[in-house]
Amino acid sequence: MRETQEKPYFVGIAQAAKVLGMSYSAVWDSLRRGDFPVQSVQIGTKWRISRAGLEALAGEERE
């Protein structure tokens, strides 16, 4: 059986910051203020950000 590597639906702050070319703290501050332009959710103390939303915002083509 061949294992496929699928992209996760959500990413953390560090990966979102890298995709957008921003600092970790800038993304975190925006999430805390509630003005981050991509769908996100806080689960406990962790933030998860929509990969599809990031790619659309960054102008990347989606598969």
C-alpha positions in Angstrom: 0.0 0.0 0.0 1.4 3.4 -1.0 1.4 6.1 1.6 0.5 9.6 0.4 1.7 12.7 2.1 -1.1 15.2 2.3 -0.8 18.7 3.6 -2.4 19.4 6.9 -5.6 21.5 6.9 -4.2 23.7 9.6 -0.7 25.1 10.5 0.8 26.7 13.6 1.9 30.3 14.0 5.5 29.7 13.0 4.6 28.1 9.7 2.0 30.8 9.0 4.6 33.5 9.7 7.0 31.9 7.3 4.5 31.6 4.5 3.5 35.3 4.9 7.0 36.6 5.4 6.1 37.9 8.9 7.5 37.5 12.3 6.1 35.0 14.8 5.1 37.8 17.2 3.3 39.9 14.4 1.1 36.9 13.6 0.5 36.1 17.2 -0.4 39.7 18.0 -2.8 39.8 15.1 -4.5 36.6 16.2 -4.9 37.9 19.8 -6.4 41.1 18.5 -8.8 39.2 16.3 -7.8 40.9 13.1 -5.8 38.1 11.5 -7.1 37.9 7.9 -7.2 34.1 7.7 -9.6 31.7 9.4 -8.0 30.4 12.7 -9.0 28.7 15.8 -7.5 28.6 19.3 -7.4 25.2 20.9 -6.2 25.5 24.5 -3.1 27.6 24.3 -2.3 26.7 20.7 -3.5 28.6 17.6 -4.2 26.7 14.3 -4.5 28.6 11.0 -6.2 27.5 7.8 -3.6 26.4 5.3 -6.0 27.0 2.4 -6.6 30.6 3.7 -2.9 31.2 4.0 -2.2 30.0 0.5 -5.0 32.1 -0.9 -3.7 35.2 1.0 -0.2 34.5 -0.2 -1.4 34.0 -3.8 -0.2 30.4 -4.0 -1.9 27.9 -6.2 -3.8 25.2 -4.4 -3.8 21.6 -5.5 
